[in-house]
Amino acid sequence: MSTSLHLHSGSLRCDIRPDLGGCLAGLWWGELPVLRSTPAEVLTTVRQAGSYPLVPFSNRVAQARLKWAGTSHPLVQNNAAEPHAIHGVGWQRPWQVLEAEAQFALLSYEHKSDAAWPFAFDTSQAFRLRDDEIELTLSITNQSSQAAPVGLGWHPYFIKRAGSHLRFAASGRWDMGADKLPTHRLASEGLDADCAALDVDHCFDGWDGQAVLCDGQLRVRLASNLSRLVVFTHPERDTVAIEPVSHVNNAVNLLGQEGMTADMLGLKVLLPGESMTATMTIRVEAV
């Protein structure tokens, strides 16, 4: 039996499925979907959700093999035939509801070391609605006995309507190869482009934490305390994924390569008992 939460404030409402990876099933402004949205009771897979949390890493770990502290850890290939591990483990595990009110919900997930991720951690995710915005907070605490690499983020799929235009500033872009892994970094000022013909699947760094997606009906402002942004869409898709993340794709396995430092890659290393917190706010207004 599924568990569904329904939050609302002013014109904004959302559905949450704790049992499906703690995901946002949908986010609506009145009757207009802001994210790819399915009523919570109808949603059957997190892959069709409006957004889901990325914990304890974002995007891909190459060939589903984590190289850390002199040890190679095989991970689970968790996305069909793709050879990599993708988006962490939180999006594929049920979360527990700690609090649930009309405008607020708090979820948690406790991870024990397993084949999908070898380091134990606790994580929580809070959702808060205020009139025209939803604020999400994602936290993680290293519960293992050793220092562990971590990353946080979200994977929201925004509706790409006629006239959709995306704008954000950045300083760099990590280009992706055919294997969906980053190959090299180029200087980039970000994007200021119509979405209809946009074909992009890159991680941008030096992001200033602000992005605006506007069409003829809604203006959506995305804000985060994270400094990297993965953007994915192409002309055949009716959504644009705009993902605030803490680190570059495959950062843990790029670390140590020539010129690659933890700071450059955005990789956070938590000592036992240490924590990290990320925030994402989506503000919506009618045009």
C-alpha positions in Angstrom: 0.0 0.0 0.0 1.4 3.4 -1.0 2.0 6.3 1.3 1.0 9.7 -0.1 1.4 13.2 1.4 -0.4 16.3 0.1 0.9 19.8 0.9 -0.7 23.1 -0.2 -0.2 26.8 0.3 -2.0 29.5 -1.7 -1.9 28.5 -5.4 0.9 26.0 -4.9 0.4 22.3 -4.0 2.6 19.2 -4.2 2.3 15.5 -3.8 5.0 13.4 -2.1 5.6 9.7 -2.2 7.9 8.7 0.7 7.8 5.0 -0.3 9.0 5.9 -3.8 12.4 7.3 -3.0 11.1 10.3 -1.0 10.1 11.8 -4.4 7.9 14.8 -5.4 5.3 13.1 -7.4 4.1 16.5 -8.7 4.1 20.2 -8.1 1.3 22.4 -9.4 0.5 26.1 -9.6 -3.3 26.0 -9.6 -4.0 23.4 -12.3 -0.7 24.1 -14.2 2.1 21.5 -13.6 5.4 23.2 -12.7 7.3 19.9 -12.7 6.4 16.7 -14.6 3.5 15.8 -12.3 1.4 12.7 -11.6 -1.0 12.5 -8.7 0.7 10.6 -5.9 -1.8 7.7 -5.8 -1.3 7.1 -9.5 2.5 7.2 -9.7 4.1 3.8 -10.0 7.8 4.6 -10.6 10.1 7.2 -9.3 11.5 7.6 -12.8 8.2 9.4 -13.7 8.2 11.7 -10.7 8.6 15.4 -10.7 11.8 15.4 -8.7 13.8 13.0 -6.5 16.7 13.4 -4.1 20.3 12.6 -5.0 22.1 11.1 -2.1 24.9 10.2 -1.4 26.1 11.2 -4.9 24.8 12.9 -8.0 24.8 11.5 -11.5 27.1 8.6 -12.3 29.9 6.6 -10.8 31.8 5.2 -13.7 31.4 1.5 -14.4 29.6 1.1 -11.0 33.0 1.0 -9.3 34.0 3.3 -6.5 37.7 3.8 -5.9 38.3 5.2 -2.4 41.1 5.1 0.1 43.0 2.5 -1.8 40.0 0.2 -2.1 37.9 -0.6 -5.2 34.2 -1.1 -4.2 31.9 -2.6 -6.8 28.5 -0.9 -6.8 25.1 -1.9 -8.2 24.3 -1.0 -11.8 21.0 0.5 -10.9 19.6 1.9 -14.2 18.6 -0.9 -16.5 21.4 -1.8 -19.0 23.6 1.2 -18.2 27.0 0.1 -16.9 27.3 2.9 -14.3 25.8 3.5 -10.8 23.5 6.5 -11.0 22.0 9.1 -8.7 23.0 7.4 -5.4 20.7 5.1 -3.4 18.0 7.4 -1.8 15.9 7.6 -4.9 15.4 3.8 -4.9 14.7 3.3 -1.2 11.6 3.9 0.9 11.7 6.9 3.3 10.1 7.2 6.7 7.7 10.0 7.5 8.7 11.9 10.7 6.4 14.8 10.4 3.5 15.7 8.1 1.4 18.9 8.2 -0.5 21.0 5.6 2.6 23.0 4.5 5.5 20.9 5.9 6.8 17.3 5.7 10.0 15.7 7.1 11.3 12.4 5.8 14.3 10.3 6.7 16.2 7.3 5.4 18.9 5.3 7.3 21.4 3.6 5.1 23.4 0.6 6.2 26.5 -0.5 4.3 25.4 -2.6 1.3 26.3 -3.5 -2.3 24.8 -0.2 -3.5 27.0 2.0 -1.2 29.6 0.8 1.2 29.4 3.7 3.8 26.6 4.0 6.3 24.8 7.3 6.6 21.6 9.0 7.8 19.7 11.4 5.6 16.7 13.6 6.0 14.6 15.6 3.6 12.3 18.5 4.5 9.6 20.0 2.3 8.0 23.4 3.2 5.5 25.4 1.1 5.0 29.1 1.5 2.5 30.7 -0.8 4.5 30.9 -4.1 7.5 28.7 -3.3 8.5 25.3 -2.1 11.8 24.9 -0.2 13.5 21.5 0.1 16.3 20.8 2.5 18.5 17.6 2.2 21.0 16.6 4.9 23.3 13.7 5.3 25.4 12.5 8.3 28.3 10.0 7.9 27.6 7.1 10.2 30.5 4.9 9.0 33.7 4.5 11.0 35.8 6.2 8.3 35.9 9.3 6.2 33.5 8.9 3.3 32.9 10.9 0.0 29.4 12.4 -0.2 27.3 14.5 -2.5 23.8 15.9 -2.5 21.3 17.3 -5.0 17.9 17.0 -6.6 16.7 15.9 -10.0 13.7 18.1 -10.9 12.1 17.7 -14.3 10.5 21.1 -15.2 7.7 21.2 -17.8 9.0 22.6 -21.2 6.0 24.5 -22.6 5.9 26.5 -25.8 8.2 29.5 -25.5 10.2 28.1 -22.5 13.4 30.0 -22.0 16.2 29.0 -19.6 18.7 31.5 -18.1 21.5 31.0 -15.6 25.1 32.1 -15.1 28.1 29.8 -14.6 31.9 29.8 -15.2 32.5 26.3 -16.6 31.0 23.3 -18.3 32.0 19.7 -18.1 31.3 18.1 -21.5 29.9 14.5 -21.6 31.2 11.7 -23.8 29.2 9.0 -25.5 29.5 7.0 -22.3 27.7 9.7 -20.4 30.8 10.6 -18.3 32.6 13.9 -18.3 35.5 14.2 -20.6 36.9 17.8 -20.0 36.0 21.2 -18.7 35.5 24.3 -20.9 34.9 27.9 -19.9 31.2 28.7 -20.1 29.0 31.6 -19.1 26.0 29.3 -18.5 22.9 29.4 -20.7 20.5 32.0 -22.0 18.5 30.0 -24.5 15.1 29.0 -25.8 14.4 25.3 -24.8 12.6 24.1 -27.9 15.8 23.3 -29.8 18.1 23.0 -26.8 20.2 19.8 -26.8 22.3 19.6 -23.7 23.5 17.1 -21.1 26.3 18.7 -19.1 27.3 19.7 -15.6 28.0 23.4 -15.2 30.2 24.7 -12.3 30.7 28.1 -10.9 27.0 28.4 -10.9 25.7 31.4 -8.9 22.8 29.4 -7.4 20.1 31.1 -9.5 18.2 29.9 -12.6 15.0 31.2 -14.3 12.7 29.2 -16.5 10.0 31.3 -18.2 7.2 30.6 -20.7 4.0 32.3 -21.6 2.2 31.1 -18.5 4.7 30.8 -15.6 8.0 32.2 -14.4 9.9 29.7 -12.3 12.9 30.8 -10.2 15.2 28.0 -9.0 17.7 28.8 -6.1 20.1 26.6 -4.2 23.2 26.9 -2.0 24.9 24.4 -4.3 27.4 25.6 -6.9 26.9 23.1 -9.7 24.0 22.6 -12.1 23.3 19.6 -14.3 21.0 20.5 -17.3 19.5 17.8 -19.5 17.0 18.1 -22.4 16.7 17.7 -26.1 14.1 18.7 -28.7 12.1 15.5 -28.4 11.7 15.8 -24.6 8.8 17.7 -23.1 10.8 18.4 -19.9 14.0 20.1 -19.0 16.0 18.7 -16.0 17.6 21.5 -14.1 19.5 19.8 -11.2 21.3 21.6 -8.4 24.1 19.3 -7.3 27.2 19.6 -5.1 29.8 17.9 -7.3 30.8 17.1 -10.9 29.6 13.9 -12.4 31.8 10.9 -11.5 33.8 13.2 -9.2 34.9 10.5 -6.8 36.7 8.6 -9.6 38.1 11.8 -11.2 39.7 12.8 -7.9 43.5 12.3 -8.1 43.7 12.6 -11.8 46.1 15.3 -13.0 44.8 18.7 -11.7 41.7 17.2 -10.2 41.2 18.3 -6.6 38.2 17.8 -4.3 37.5 21.5 -4.3 37.6 21.7 -8.1 35.2 18.8 -8.4 33.0 19.8 -5.5 33.5 16.5 -3.7 32.9 16.6 0.0 34.6 14.2 2.4 32.8 13.8 5.8 34.6 12.4 8.8 32.6 10.0 11.0 29.7 11.9 12.5 30.1 15.0 10.2 27.1 16.3 8.3 26.3 18.3 5.1 23.1 20.2 4.2 21.8 21.4 0.8 18.8 23.6 0.0 16.7 24.1 -3.1 13.9 26.6 -3.5 11.4 26.7 -6.4 9.4 29.9 -6.6 6.5 30.2 -9.1 4.6 33.2 -10.4 2.1 33.7 -13.1 3.3 35.7 -16.2 
